C-alpha cells in the first residue's frame, strides 16, 4: 500500500465510524437499542472493528512515513 491507499482506507473507515455513531444515537434516542438488542450489539461490534482497523492502518501509515523520512 502507498500513502494514498492508506488515506483512502482511513477516510472510508472514518465514514463507517461516523455512520455507526449516528445510528447508535438514533437507536438510543428511539429506545430501539432496548427492543432490538441484537441489532444494537452488531452495530457496536461494527463500530469497534472500524475503530480498531482505523488505529491499525494509522500506525502502519505512520510507520511508512517514518521509514520514508529516514530514507530521505
Buried (B, 14 or more C-beta within 10 A) or exposed (E): EEEEEBEEBBEBBEEBBEBBEEBBEEBEEEEBBEEBEEEBEEBBEBBEEBBEBBEEBBEEBEEBEEEEEEEE
